[in-house]
Protein backbone atom coordinates (compact mmCIF):
# COMPACT_ATOMS: atom_id res chain seq x y z
CA UNK A 1 0.00 0.00 0.00
CA UNK A 2 2.73 2.53 0.85
CA UNK A 3 4.49 2.26 -2.52
CA UNK A 4 1.17 2.74 -4.34
CA UNK A 5 0.28 5.63 -2.02
CA UNK A 6 3.66 7.27 -2.60
CA UNK A 7 3.59 6.75 -6.38
CA UNK A 8 0.11 8.17 -6.77
CA UNK A 9 0.90 11.40 -5.00
CA UNK A 10 4.59 11.89 -5.88
CA UNK A 11 3.84 11.62 -9.58
CA UNK A 12 0.78 13.84 -9.45
CA UNK A 13 1.25 17.20 -11.14
CA UNK A 14 -1.33 18.75 -8.81
CA UNK A 15 0.52 19.29 -5.55
CA UNK A 16 -1.11 19.53 -2.14
CA UNK A 17 -1.75 22.99 -0.82
CA UNK A 18 1.13 24.21 1.30
CA UNK A 19 -1.42 25.94 3.51
CA UNK A 20 -3.25 22.72 4.32
CA UNK A 21 -0.02 20.93 5.22
CA UNK A 22 1.27 23.80 7.35
CA UNK A 23 -2.04 24.17 9.20
CA UNK A 24 -1.94 20.50 10.14
CA UNK A 25 1.77 20.44 10.94
CA UNK A 26 2.30 23.73 12.74
CA UNK A 27 -1.13 24.75 14.04
CA UNK A 28 -3.12 21.59 14.79
CA UNK A 29 -0.54 18.96 15.80
CA UNK A 30 1.27 21.08 18.42
CA UNK A 31 -2.07 21.90 20.05
CA UNK A 32 -3.17 18.26 20.03
CA UNK A 33 0.15 16.87 21.24
CA UNK A 34 1.02 19.62 23.71
CA UNK A 35 4.35 19.37 25.51
CA UNK A 36 4.97 15.91 24.03
CA UNK A 37 4.83 17.22 20.47
CA UNK A 38 8.57 16.97 19.70
CA UNK A 39 8.91 13.42 21.03
CA UNK A 40 5.80 12.20 19.25
CA UNK A 41 6.86 13.82 15.97
CA UNK A 42 10.29 12.16 16.28
CA UNK A 43 8.58 8.78 16.75
CA UNK A 44 6.20 9.59 13.86
CA UNK A 45 9.20 10.35 11.63
CA UNK A 46 10.69 6.96 12.49
CA UNK A 47 7.38 5.28 11.72
CA UNK A 48 7.13 7.08 8.37
CA UNK A 49 10.65 5.90 7.51
CA UNK A 50 9.54 2.29 8.09
CA UNK A 51 6.51 2.88 5.84
CA UNK A 52 8.51 4.66 3.14
CA UNK A 53 12.01 3.14 3.14
CA UNK A 54 14.34 4.46 0.47
CA UNK A 55 17.16 2.57 -1.22
CA UNK A 56 19.85 5.23 -1.54
CA UNK A 57 21.04 8.67 -0.47
CA UNK A 58 19.84 10.08 -3.81
CA UNK A 59 16.38 8.65 -3.13
CA UNK A 60 16.44 10.17 0.35
CA UNK A 61 17.23 13.62 -1.07
CA UNK A 62 14.44 13.28 -3.65
CA UNK A 63 11.97 12.09 -1.01
CA UNK A 64 12.71 15.14 1.17
CA UNK A 65 12.13 17.46 -1.79
CA UNK A 66 8.88 15.71 -2.72
CA UNK A 67 7.49 15.81 0.80
CA UNK A 68 8.19 19.53 1.05
CA UNK A 69 10.62 19.07 3.94
CA UNK A 70 13.43 20.93 2.18
CA UNK A 71 16.71 20.35 0.40
CA UNK A 72 18.78 17.65 2.11
CA UNK A 73 22.55 17.38 1.74
CA UNK A 74 24.93 14.91 3.34
CA UNK A 75 27.64 17.03 4.95
CA UNK A 76 29.85 14.24 6.31
CA UNK A 77 29.83 10.52 6.88
CA UNK A 78 31.90 8.31 9.16
CA UNK A 79 31.33 4.75 10.28
CA UNK A 80 29.19 5.86 13.23
CA UNK A 81 28.00 9.39 12.37
CA UNK A 82 26.15 10.93 9.43
CA UNK A 83 25.60 14.69 9.37
CA UNK A 84 22.90 16.17 7.16
CA UNK A 85 22.04 19.75 6.36
CA UNK A 86 18.46 20.73 5.62
CA UNK A 87 17.88 24.02 3.81
CA UNK A 88 15.53 25.52 1.28
CA UNK A 89 12.29 27.39 1.08
CA UNK A 90 10.34 25.09 3.45
CA UNK A 91 12.89 25.61 6.23
CA UNK A 92 13.09 29.36 5.66
CA UNK A 93 9.30 29.75 5.42
CA UNK A 94 8.59 27.79 8.61
CA UNK A 95 11.39 29.60 10.46
CA UNK A 96 10.09 33.01 9.38
CA UNK A 97 6.48 32.36 10.39
CA UNK A 98 6.78 30.14 13.47
CA UNK A 99 8.55 31.25 16.62
CA UNK A 100 10.10 27.83 17.33
CA UNK A 101 9.60 25.53 14.32
CA UNK A 102 9.87 21.84 15.12
CA UNK A 103 11.87 19.63 12.75
CA UNK A 104 11.67 16.46 14.81
CA UNK A 105 9.59 14.65 12.15
CA UNK A 106 12.49 14.98 9.71
CA UNK A 107 15.00 14.11 12.45
CA UNK A 108 13.21 10.88 13.35
CA UNK A 109 12.86 10.00 9.68
CA UNK A 110 16.62 10.29 9.15
CA UNK A 111 17.38 8.25 12.29
CA UNK A 112 15.20 5.37 11.15
CA UNK A 113 16.38 5.43 7.52
CA UNK A 114 19.90 5.02 8.90
CA UNK A 115 18.79 2.15 11.14
CA UNK A 116 17.15 0.43 8.17
CA UNK A 117 20.33 0.74 6.08
CA UNK A 118 22.81 -0.30 8.78
CA UNK A 119 20.70 -2.78 10.79
CA UNK A 120 21.92 -0.97 13.91
CA UNK A 121 20.14 1.23 16.41
CA UNK A 122 20.44 4.84 15.20
CA UNK A 123 19.40 8.07 16.86
CA UNK A 124 19.41 11.61 15.53
CA UNK A 125 19.46 15.10 16.96
CA UNK A 126 19.52 18.63 15.64
CA UNK A 127 22.99 20.02 16.25
CA UNK A 128 22.54 23.46 14.66
CA UNK A 129 19.54 25.51 13.66
CA UNK A 130 18.99 29.02 12.39
CA UNK A 131 16.35 30.59 10.18
CA UNK A 132 17.83 29.27 6.94
CA UNK A 133 19.22 25.83 7.72
CA UNK A 134 19.64 23.10 10.28
CA UNK A 135 22.07 20.29 10.81
CA UNK A 136 20.93 16.86 11.88
CA UNK A 137 23.47 14.35 13.18
CA UNK A 138 22.62 10.65 13.11
CA UNK A 139 24.61 8.41 15.46
CA UNK A 140 24.83 4.73 14.54
CA UNK A 141 25.43 2.33 17.44
CA UNK A 142 27.21 -0.68 15.95
CA UNK A 143 27.19 -2.30 19.42
CA UNK A 144 23.39 -2.53 19.20
CA UNK A 145 22.46 -4.48 16.08
CA UNK A 146 18.79 -4.77 15.25
CA UNK A 147 17.85 -8.42 15.74
CA UNK A 148 15.09 -10.19 13.79
CA UNK A 149 15.00 -7.33 11.33
CA UNK A 150 12.90 -8.06 8.28
CA UNK A 151 14.05 -5.45 5.77
CA UNK A 152 11.25 -3.72 3.94
CA UNK A 153 11.34 -3.33 0.19
CA UNK A 154 12.31 0.25 -0.63
CA UNK A 155 9.75 2.39 -2.37
CA UNK A 156 10.33 3.15 -6.02
CA UNK A 157 11.13 6.84 -6.13
CA UNK A 158 9.22 8.78 -8.75
CA UNK A 159 11.69 11.01 -10.57
CA UNK A 160 10.54 14.24 -12.18
CA UNK A 161 10.38 13.95 -15.93
CA UNK A 162 12.85 16.21 -17.70
CA UNK A 163 11.71 17.38 -21.08
CA UNK A 164 14.43 17.36 -23.69
CA UNK A 165 14.19 20.10 -26.25
CA UNK A 166 14.81 18.59 -29.68
CA UNK A 167 15.38 21.97 -31.24
CA UNK A 168 19.01 22.60 -32.11
CA UNK A 169 20.39 26.10 -31.65
CA UNK A 170 20.63 28.00 -34.89
CA UNK A 171 24.13 28.59 -36.14
CA UNK A 172 25.27 32.17 -36.45
CA UNK A 173 25.08 33.34 -40.03
Secondary structure as UniProt FT lines:
FT   HELIX           2..10
FT   HELIX           18..22
FT   HELIX           23..28
FT   HELIX           29..33
FT   HELIX           34..36
FT   HELIX           37..51
FT   HELIX           57..67
FT   STRAND          71..77
FT   STRAND          81..87
FT   HELIX           89..97
FT   TURN            99..100
FT   HELIX           104..118
FT   STRAND          120..129
FT   STRAND          134..145
FT   TURN            147..148
//
